[in-house]
């Protein structure tokens, strides 16, 4: 049974924040066709000019047809091109055709997309789809960084950018919640782990769908085979609280201290408790005299670059293979 909207569903948030778990749950709903990591808003939205111009339309459709992340959706680009000329020449209309055709093949009534950082395109999304619903995943930044470091073998120099990305995503979620009440929802990864069925039921109510117990089996996401942990020690399709607090053994005390110092205010507001960290002797001195000034400069530099990137058009051809 559907609710007061049949609009698209978007799952967003920073990397390693639980977006894949939310995707696996929603893609297992009988009415939803969820696609992961299409990244169309991030790499293609607005990058080809006015799509009312036939040349621009040809260029964007050609670029999309070469973007390998869309290949699993098996788009019929001739059909997309034909139907696009019958409606409004907007990027949202073009993206919707790709998603809607895929949903039709699956026999699903609604489509959705799980792509990282779509929160930065909320204004455009709601302009194109006023009845859309956006679910923004947030995770403890300490555990998030521990997951990143474990998955990608990052060194500690990645902490400033990882912390900055978390803070920017949280700030954007606050702005979107104020602008779009009732259409934008923030879900803590930890709440989903501790009460998966209850939180999933709340998400279903938010998007206007009835909760289905089959969602908890995550059969609609066969590629989601590693549980909900990047550490690889959970049973496939499982939802466990084991990823919570992993940072305490995965990160060094100085790494925990820096994240808490830089993002502490936002962490407390979101209900994350700051740990007491005892730095002594030369470690304490080096942290205060070297690590903090250096990494705060890196964090600020990352933030400046991010703001510039959000306002600067990127050539999409360089991003066709991007994730």
N, C-alpha and C positions, 0 to 999 in steps of 0.2 A: 504494500500500500504506500503510495507516495504522499508527500505532504504538500506544502504551499508553493513548491518550486520544483521544476524539472530542469533547472539550469545546470551548467557544468560544475564539477567539483575539482578544486585545486588543492594539492598538498604541497607545502613549501617549508622552507627553513634552511638553516645552515647544514653543511655536510656532517654526517655522523650524529644527527639529532633525533633519529627515530622515524624519519620520513619513509624509509623502506618498510618498516613494520606497519605503519599506518596504511601504506599502499597495499600491502599484502592482505590486510583485513578488509579494506574497501573493495579491492578487486575480487573478493570472494562473495560479494553481495550479488544476488541474482539480477538486479536491475542496473548495475554499474559496470561500465567498461573503463577500466583504469589503465593508463599508459604511463610508463616510467621513463624519466629522463629524455623527454622529447626536446626540451630546452628551446622550443620555438620562440617563446617570448624573449628569452635572453639573447639569442644569436640572430634573430631575424626581424623582430618587431621594429618597424619604422626604418629599417636599414636600406630600403630600396625606393624610398620616395612614395609619391602618390600612386596607389595601385589602380586608380582610375585611368592611368596612362598604360596603354597596351604594352609598351616596351618594358616598363617597370614590372608589370604583372608577369610577363614572360621571364624576366630575370629572376624574380623571387621564386616562381614555380620551378624553374630550372635548378636553382640553388637548393631548394627543398628536396627535389628529386634526387640530388646527389648526396644528401645528408644521410649517412648510413644509419643513424639512430632511428630514422623513420621507416627503414626497410622492413622491420618486423610487422608493421601495420599494413603492409602490402597495398599502398595507395594506388588507385587507378588515376594517374595524373591527367589523362585525357578527360575523364569524368570530372575531376576537380576543376580543371580549366573551364570546361563547358558550364558547369553549375555556378562557378564563381562569377561569370559574366551576367548571370541572371539576378544577382543580389547586390547589396551594397559593397563597393570596392574597398573593404577594410581588411586589415591584417587579421583581426579577430574572426571575421567571416571566413577567411581563407583557412586559418588554423582549425576552425570548427568543422569545415568540410572534411579535412583529413581525419579528425577524431570521430565525427558522426558516421562516416562511411565504415570505419573500423568497428564502431559499436553496432551498426546494422549487421555486419558479418557475424558478430558474436551473438546477435539476438538480444542485445541489451538496450534498455530504454534511455539511459543517460550515459554521458561520457565524462571522463575526468582525466586529470593529468597530474603526475607527481614529478616535479622538476625542482631542483635546488634553486634557491634565491628568487623564486617567482614573487616573493613578498615585495620586491622592489618595483614590480609592475602592477601592483594592486589597482592603482588609479586607472591604468589602461584596461585592465581586465574588467573592472566594474563599469567602465564606460562602454565597453563592447558587450558585456553580459551583466546587466543590472541584477539579474536573479541568480548570479553565481554564488557559490559558497567556497570560502577559502579556509583551510585548516593549516595553521602554522605550528610546526613542532619546535619545542624548545627543550634543551637538555642542560644539565649541570655542566658548565664549561670545563671543569676539571676532568670529568669523565669523558666529555667530548674530545678533549685534547689527548687524553690517554688512548682513546680509540683511534684517533688519527695517527698518533705516533706508532701504535702497534701495527696498524694496517699498512702504513706507508714508510715506516722506519725513519720518521722525521727526527732531526736533532732538536735540541732545546731552542735553537734560533727560530724555530717555527712558532714558538709560543706567542710572540707579539702579534703576528698576523692572525693566528687562530683566535686569540682573545679579542682582537679588534673586530674580526668577522662576527664573533658571537655578540659582541656589544652592538654592532651596527644592525644585526638582524633583530635583536631585542628592541632596539630603539624604533626600528621600522614597524615592528609588530604593535608597539604602543600607538604609533601614529595611525596605523590602519584600523586598529580597534576603535579609536575615536572617530575616524571618518566613516566607518562602515559598521555601526553597531547592528548586531543581528545577522550580519553576513560574513563576519570574520571571527574566527575562533582560534585561541591559543591553547594548545594542549602540551602539558609537560610530559616528556617521555617517561619520567619516573612514575607519574600517576597511571599511565597506561600499563606499565609493568606491574605495578602493585595491585591494580584493579582492572584487568584487561576487559572483562565483559561489561562492567559498569561504565567505563570510559567509552568503550565502543558503542554502547547503547546511547550515551549522551551525544556522541558524534553523529550517529544515525538520526537522532531527533533534530540535531542542528541542520543537517542537510535535507531533512524532510522525508526520511525513509524509515521503514520499520526495521528494527533489529532482527537479524537472522542468526540463529545459533551456529549455522554452518560457517559463518564468517570466521569463527575462532579456529577452524581447521586450516584456514588459509590455502585451500585447494585452488583458488583462483590465481595463485602466484607460484607456479611450480618452480620458478627460478629462485624463490626465496627459501633456500635450503640450509642456511647456516644459523638458524635460530635468530636471536636478537642480540648477538654479541660478535664483535670483530675478533675476539680472542679464540674463537673456534672450538670451544669446549662445551657447547650446549647442543642438545638434541635438535635435529631439523624440525622446523615448524613450531618450535617451543617458544613460550613467552615466560621468561624467568627474570627474577630480580637480581640475578648474579652480576649483571653489568653495572649495577649501582654501587658506587663507592670503590670501584676498581682503581681509581686514581691513587688511593692511599698506598698501594703497593707498586703501581706502575710508574708513578712520577716521583721525582726527587723533591725534598722539602722546599728547595728554593723555587722550583717550578710551581708548586702549589701556592707558595707565598706570593709569587708575582701575579698569578691569575686572580687570587683573592684581593690583592692590593688594587689591581687595575679595574676589576669588575665587581668588587664587593658590594657596592650600593645596589646594582641591578640584581645581583645574586640574592641578597637579602629580600628585596622586594618580591622576587619570584618564589621565595620560600626555601632557598638553599642556605644551609647553615655553614658558616665559615669555621674551619678547623683551626685550633691553636697550633701554631708551628714554632718549634723552639730551634732557632738558629743560634749557634754559639761560636765564639772565638773568631777565627779567620773567615769562617763561612759567613757569619753574620756581617763582618766588615766588608767582605767582597760583594755580598749581595747588595748592601746599601750603597757602596761606593762605585761599584762597577756594573752589576747586573741591572739594577733598577734604572739608572740613567740611560744605559745603552738600550735596554729593551723598551723603555717608554719612548725613546726617540724612534725606534723601529715601529712601534705601535702607531705613533702619530704620523709617521711617514706613510705607513700602510693606509691609514684613514684618509689622508690627503689624496693618495693615488686612487682609492676607491671612489671618492666623491668625484674626481675628475673623470673616471671611467663611466660613471653613471650619466654624465652629461655629454660625453664625447661619442660620436658615432664610430663604430668599428667596422672595418671591411669584413663582411661575413665569410668571404672565401677562405680567410685565414683560420676560421673557426669551424669549418665543416666537419673536422674530425674531433672536435672538442667534446668533452663529456659534461 
